[in-house]
Amino acid sequence: MLPDDIKNYHKQFNYEPKIENASKLKKFSKFLVVGMGGSHLAADILKDWHPELDIVIWSNYGLPALKEKELKERLIIISSYSGNTEETIDAFNVAKAKRLSFAVIASRGKLISLANKFKVPYVQIPDFHMQPRMATGLSMLAMLTLMEEKSWLAEARMLANQLHPAREEHRGKDLAKRLHGTVPIIYASARNAAIAYNWKIKFNETGKIPAFYNVLPELNHNEMTGFDTKTKTIGLSRNFHFVFIKDAGDDRRITKRMNVLEKLYRDRGFQTEVILLQGKTEIQKMFTALNLADWVAYHTAKMYGTEPEQVPMVEEFKKLISR
């Protein structure tokens, strides 16, 4: 059940990944993560947590159009919680055909079978029968293990005791009430883009409502002008509700931009909310914000009477494209 998955989220960080076919795994300092939907979220978070890490994230069929030399310099991590995602299976086949170094993260499915068949290194994460968007803790630990980032792995494991997801439910429910009847737009600094994106998809997948996100300072040069409403355009914008994710660690110039933009929107009659990132470390702040997003999205679904866990439209889509 989704509420239990949220309440017990911190327990994911007690997981100890094991690399199968480990003798085939080479040491790399550059990475390419292939994943769709919730299966690339851990890589997004990792990239924001450690911007110095040389990591490319690819969410498509095959592999990105990098030169062969650069592909050979990277460990390709093919991530799919179900192990059956069409695009990642295609990436597996392309990487194998090109004789590249790659590894798999999955809980079950065809990717695990292929990895076993061809002696490819893999981490089989626990199958808790949850949606991929809820397995970011497991995926992150698996990625860090394959990357051999032992100090980062140790810091991530501390979240098992540092996160308290159940404490965020009341705050999440209150925010869901304020957002009810509106379309959320999530804003954050570019350094926290992964948090904003996670919030957006949790509203989409769990809340079953449209939601959007963008980052500063880029949106100050384009998106915000779309909300400089006039009499004939106000009807297009009145249903949006802006959520500003603010971080004490942001560049002071970004903080100023966010504060000014919030005022400009309020002056134009738009509803705004502010979420202050909380935590002693960067990773704690990130995952605490994601726990809050889970609760907001869950209670959004309950208020609209939609099923919060499953994604029936995704399943319908898969059936239609497989014909």
Protein Blocks (a to p, Z undefined) as FASTA:
>chain_A
ZZlmmmmmmmmmmpccddehklmpccdfbdcdddehjllmmmmmmmmmmmmbccddddde
hjddddfklmmmpccddddfklpafklmmmmmmmmmnopacddddfedjklmmmmmnopa
cdddddehiafklmmmmmmmmmmmmnopaklmmmmmmmmmmpcfklmmmmmmmmmmmmgo
iacdddddfklmmmmmmmmmmmmmmnopacdddddfklmmmmmmmmmccfklmmmmmmpc
cdddddfkbcfklmmmmmmmmmmmmmnopacdddddedjbfklmmmmmmmmmmmmmmmmm
mmnopafkbcfklmmmmmmmmZZ
